[in-house]
Amino acid sequence: MLTYQNVLTVNPGVLTKAAKDWENMADGFEELEDLYKARVESVANDGTWVGVSAGAASSRFSATRKQLADAQVEARAVASILRNATERFSRLIGHVKDLVAQAREAEMSVNGRGEAVYDFSKLALLRHDVEYSTYVSQAQAAEAAWTRKIKEAVQAVDDADQDVKIALHGAAGVKNVFERLLYKPFGQGPGFNGDAVGDISTYARVAREQEAEAKRREKEKEPEKNETLEVILRGIGSAVHGFSRPGDLGTKFLSAALEGVAGATGFNNTQGISLSGSLGFGAGVSGEISLVHTRTPDGRSQINFMYSGSSTTAGWDLGASANIGVIRSNADDISQLKGTGWDKGASFHGGIGIWGGHQTAIGATNSQGDDVATVSGGVGLGVGNEISTGFSQADGWTLWEEKRK
C-alpha cells in the first residue's frame, strides 16, 4: 500500500520510457512475424513439400506465427496501459501536492505521515481572549479537514496503483498459482495473450465484478454455515444436558454435582464435551481433547477446539482409563482456557466407572475479574482408581466465532 511519503517520491515519467520500450518490442515482433512467414512458414505452404509431414509442419509453423502475432497484441496493450498509468499518476500525484501547498497557505505544516499540523503557539497571545477555546477548536477542525483531504488523495493514488497492477497482470495473461502449477509439469508457459486490451478501466471493472460476485456467493453460503454451526451447538448442548440424566446411581450423583457446582459458581459461560484418557502407576499422565461452546461478554458465540495434557504431582494414581464427559466453566473467551492450570481429580473404574475433576487456570481471569476455573466429569472404561493433583497445559483454537453485531 502506498503511503504519503511513497507518493511524493513517485516519478510517473519513467513509465513513459517503459511504454516506448514495449511499443518498440511490438514493432520487433511484427518484423519477426513477417520474416517468419516469408522464410519459414512458406516452406510448408508453397507446394514443394507435400504429405503428412508437410501438413504437420504447416500446423506447427502456423501456431508459432500466431504466437508472434499475439506477442504484438500483448506488448502494445502493455504500452497503452503504461501510457494511461502515466497520465493517471501525474494527475493524482499532482492533486496530492496541490493539497499540501494549499494546506501550507492555510498556515498548516504537513508531516511525514501526510497529517496537517497547526502551530498552536500562534494563538498564545490570544490565550486570555474569551474566544480562545473557539480559536483552538477551529484550528483543530482545520487540521482534521486538511488531513482527511490529503489522505483521501493519497488513497486515490493507491487505488490507481492497484488498478494498474490488475491491468498489467490481465494484459500479460498472468495466471493464478493453480494455473501456473498446471503448466509447470509440462515445462511450458501459457503463451502470449492475443486478447490483451490496453485499457486499465476494463480490467479494473472486471476485477470489481468478480470481487462482488465472490462476496455474493460467500453471503449465500452463510445460511449453510449457520445451519451447520447450529447443529454443532445443539449437539454440544444435548450432550451436556443428556449427561444430567444418566441411568446409574454413580453418574447421577456426578451429574448432579456438576450441575450444582455450575449453578452455584456461574460456570455457565462455557460448556462442552470431551474425550480423555489416563495412565498411572504411582504417578500418572493424562490427555484430553474437547469441543466447547463459549459465550463472550457481548453475547457472541465461539466454538472452540481444545486439547491438554496433565501429569500427577501428588496423590494416588493407579490404573488406566478412556472416558467421555462434559465440561463447564466460567471462562467467557477461549484465551482464558489456554495455558497452565492446576488440576484436582478423582476417578473410580472397575470396567465401567466415573471420573470428575476441577481445574484452576493459573493467572487467568474472565471479564468479571473472577479467576477462571473449570469443572468436568464423565464416564468411561478402565481399571484402577485415582485421587490426585497436578498441573496441565492447555491450548486450542477457535473453529468459528459469531461476528459482532
Backbone hydrogen bonds, N-H to C=O, Kabsch-Sander energy under -0.5 kcal/mol:
donor,donor_aa,acceptor,acceptor_aa,energy
7,V,3,T,-2.4
8,L,4,Y,-1.7
9,T,5,Q,-1.0
9,T,6,N,-0.8
10,V,6,N,-0.8
10,V,7,V,-0.8
14,V,11,N,-1.6
15,L,12,P,-1.6
16,T,12,P,-0.6
16,T,13,G,-1.0
17,K,13,G,-1.0
18,A,14,V,-1.8
19,A,15,L,-2.5
20,K,16,T,-1.9
21,D,17,K,-2.3
22,W,18,A,-2.1
23,E,19,A,-2.0
24,N,20,K,-2.4
25,M,21,D,-2.1
26,A,22,W,-2.0
27,D,23,E,-2.1
28,G,24,N,-2.2
29,F,25,M,-2.3
30,E,26,A,-2.1
31,E,27,D,-2.2
32,L,28,G,-2.3
33,E,29,F,-2.5
34,D,30,E,-2.1
35,L,31,E,-2.3
36,Y,32,L,-2.7
37,K,33,E,-2.6
38,A,34,D,-2.1
39,R,35,L,-2.7
40,V,36,Y,-2.2
41,E,36,Y,-2.4
42,S,37,K,-1.0
43,V,40,V,-1.1
44,A,40,V,-0.6
44,A,41,E,-1.0
45,N,42,S,-1.0
46,D,42,S,-1.4
50,V,48,T,-0.6
55,G,51,G,-1.9
56,A,52,V,-2.4
57,A,53,S,-2.4
58,S,54,A,-2.6
59,S,55,G,-2.0
60,R,56,A,-2.0
61,F,57,A,-3.1
62,S,58,S,-2.3
63,A,59,S,-1.8
64,T,60,R,-2.0
65,R,61,F,-2.3
66,K,62,S,-2.1
67,Q,63,A,-1.7
68,L,64,T,-1.7
69,A,65,R,-2.1
70,D,66,K,-3.1
71,A,67,Q,-2.2
72,Q,68,L,-1.2
73,V,69,A,-1.7
74,E,70,D,-2.7
75,A,71,A,-2.5
76,R,72,Q,-2.6
77,A,73,V,-2.0
78,V,74,E,-2.5
79,A,75,A,-2.3
80,S,76,R,-2.2
81,I,77,A,-2.5
82,L,78,V,-2.5
83,R,79,A,-2.1
84,N,80,S,-2.5
85,A,81,I,-2.7
86,T,82,L,-2.2
87,E,83,R,-1.9
88,R,84,N,-2.4
89,F,85,A,-3.1
90,S,86,T,-2.3
91,R,87,E,-2.0
92,L,88,R,-2.8
93,I,89,F,-2.9
94,G,90,S,-1.7
95,H,91,R,-1.6
96,V,92,L,-1.8
97,K,93,I,-2.3
98,D,94,G,-2.3
99,L,95,H,-2.3
100,V,96,V,-2.2
101,A,97,K,-2.3
102,Q,98,D,-2.5
103,A,99,L,-2.6
104,R,100,V,-2.1
105,E,101,A,-1.8
106,A,102,Q,-1.3
107,E,104,R,-1.6
108,M,103,A,-1.9
109,S,117,V,-2.7
111,N,109,S,-0.5
111,N,115,E,-2.2
114,G,111,N,-2.0
117,V,109,S,-3.4
119,D,107,E,-0.6
120,F,118,Y,-1.2
122,K,119,D,-1.9
123,L,120,F,-1.6
124,A,121,S,-1.5
126,L,123,L,-1.7
127,R,124,A,-1.6
129,D,126,L,-1.9
132,Y,129,D,-1.9
135,Y,131,E,-2.2
136,V,132,Y,-2.3
137,S,133,S,-2.3
138,Q,134,T,-2.4
139,A,135,Y,-2.2
140,Q,136,V,-2.5
141,A,137,S,-2.4
142,A,138,Q,-2.2
143,E,139,A,-2.4
144,A,140,Q,-2.3
145,A,141,A,-2.4
146,W,142,A,-2.5
147,T,143,E,-2.5
148,R,144,A,-2.4
149,K,145,A,-2.2
150,I,146,W,-2.5
151,K,147,T,-2.6
152,E,148,R,-2.4
153,A,149,K,-2.0
154,V,150,I,-2.4
155,Q,151,K,-2.5
156,A,152,E,-1.8
157,V,153,A,-1.4
158,D,154,V,-2.1
159,D,155,Q,-2.8
160,A,156,A,-2.1
161,D,157,V,-2.3
162,Q,158,D,-2.2
163,D,159,D,-2.1
164,V,160,A,-2.4
165,K,161,D,-2.2
166,I,162,Q,-2.3
167,A,163,D,-2.4
168,L,164,V,-2.8
169,H,165,K,-2.3
170,G,166,I,-2.4
171,A,167,A,-2.9
172,A,168,L,-2.2
173,G,170,G,-0.9
174,V,169,H,-2.7
180,R,176,N,-2.2
181,L,177,V,-1.9
182,L,178,F,-1.3
183,Y,179,E,-1.3
184,K,180,R,-1.9
186,F,183,Y,-1.4
187,G,184,K,-2.0
188,Q,183,Y,-1.2
194,G,192,F,-1.0
196,A,193,N,-1.2
199,D,197,V,-0.8
203,Y,199,D,-1.2
204,A,200,I,-2.4
205,R,201,S,-2.6
206,V,202,T,-2.0
207,A,203,Y,-2.4
208,R,204,A,-2.2
209,E,205,R,-2.3
210,Q,206,V,-2.5
211,E,207,A,-2.3
212,A,208,R,-2.5
213,E,209,E,-2.3
214,A,210,Q,-2.4
215,K,211,E,-2.1
216,R,212,A,-2.2
217,R,213,E,-2.4
218,E,214,A,-2.2
219,K,215,K,-2.3
220,E,216,R,-2.0
221,K,217,R,-1.4
222,E,218,E,-0.7
222,E,219,K,-0.7
225,K,221,K,-2.4
226,N,222,E,-3.1
227,E,223,P,-2.4
228,T,224,E,-2.2
229,L,225,K,-2.8
230,E,226,N,-2.3
231,V,227,E,-1.9
232,I,228,T,-2.0
233,L,229,L,-2.8
234,R,230,E,-2.6
235,G,231,V,-2.5
236,I,232,I,-2.6
237,G,233,L,-2.7
238,S,234,R,-3.0
239,A,235,G,-2.2
240,V,236,I,-2.4
241,H,237,G,-2.8
242,G,238,S,-2.9
243,F,239,A,-1.6
244,S,240,V,-0.5
244,S,241,H,-0.7
245,R,242,G,-1.7
252,K,248,D,-2.1
253,F,249,L,-2.3
254,L,250,G,-2.3
255,S,251,T,-2.9
256,A,252,K,-2.3
257,A,253,F,-2.1
258,L,254,L,-2.4
259,E,255,S,-2.7
260,G,256,A,-2.3
261,V,257,A,-2.6
262,A,258,L,-2.8
263,G,259,E,-2.5
264,A,260,G,-2.3
265,T,261,V,-2.4
266,G,262,A,-1.5
267,F,262,A,-1.3
268,N,266,G,-2.2
269,N,266,G,-0.6
269,N,329,S,-0.9
270,T,329,S,-2.1
271,Q,293,H,-2.0
272,G,327,I,-1.7
273,I,291,L,-2.1
274,S,325,G,-2.4
275,L,289,I,-2.7
276,S,323,N,-2.1
277,G,287,G,-2.2
278,S,321,S,-2.1
279,L,285,V,-2.6
280,G,319,G,-3.0
281,F,283,A,-2.9
282,G,317,D,-3.5
283,A,281,F,-1.5
285,V,279,L,-2.6
286,S,310,S,-2.1
287,G,277,G,-2.3
288,E,308,S,-2.3
289,I,275,L,-2.5
290,S,306,M,-2.5
291,L,273,I,-2.3
292,V,290,S,-0.5
292,V,304,N,-2.5
293,H,271,Q,-3.2
294,T,292,V,-0.5
294,T,302,Q,-2.5
295,R,269,N,-2.4
296,T,294,T,-0.6
296,T,300,R,-2.9
299,G,296,T,-2.2
302,Q,294,T,-2.2
303,I,400,W,-2.7
304,N,292,V,-2.8
304,N,302,Q,-0.6
305,F,397,W,-2.7
306,M,290,S,-2.6
306,M,304,N,-0.5
307,Y,395,D,-2.7
308,S,288,E,-2.3
309,G,393,Q,-1.6
310,S,286,S,-2.4
311,S,391,F,-1.9
312,T,284,G,-2.8
313,T,389,T,-3.0
314,A,389,T,-1.9
316,W,387,I,-3.2
317,D,282,G,-0.5
318,L,385,N,-2.0
319,G,280,G,-2.8
320,A,383,V,-1.9
321,S,278,S,-2.0
322,A,381,L,-2.5
323,N,276,S,-3.1
324,I,379,V,-2.9
325,G,274,S,-2.1
326,V,377,G,-2.7
327,I,272,G,-2.1
328,R,375,V,-2.7
329,S,270,T,-2.3
330,N,373,A,-1.4
336,Q,333,D,-1.5
337,L,334,I,-1.9
338,K,334,I,-0.5
338,K,335,S,-0.8
339,G,394,A,-2.9
341,G,392,S,-2.2
342,W,360,T,-2.6
343,D,341,G,-0.6
343,D,390,G,-3.1
344,K,358,H,-2.5
345,G,388,S,-2.5
346,A,356,G,-2.4
347,S,386,E,-2.1
348,F,354,I,-2.5
349,H,384,G,-2.2
351,G,382,G,-3.1
352,I,350,G,-0.8
353,G,380,G,-2.7
354,I,348,F,-1.5
355,W,378,G,-2.1
356,G,346,A,-2.5
357,G,376,S,-2.5
358,H,344,K,-2.8
359,Q,374,T,-2.7
360,T,342,W,-2.2
361,A,359,Q,-0.5
361,A,372,V,-2.4
362,I,340,T,-2.3
364,A,361,A,-1.1
366,N,370,D,-2.3
369,G,366,N,-2.0
372,V,364,A,-2.2
374,T,359,Q,-2.6
375,V,328,R,-2.9
376,S,357,G,-2.1
377,G,326,V,-1.8
378,G,355,W,-2.2
379,V,324,I,-2.1
380,G,353,G,-1.9
381,L,322,A,-2.2
382,G,351,G,-2.7
383,V,320,A,-2.3
384,G,349,H,-1.2
385,N,318,L,-1.0
386,E,347,S,-2.4
387,I,316,W,-2.9
388,S,345,G,-2.2
389,T,314,A,-2.7
390,G,343,D,-2.1
391,F,311,S,-1.1
392,S,341,G,-2.4
393,Q,309,G,-2.4
394,A,339,G,-2.6
395,D,307,Y,-2.5
397,W,305,F,-2.0
399,L,303,I,-2.5
399,L,397,W,-0.6
400,W,303,I,-1.5
402,E,301,S,-2.8
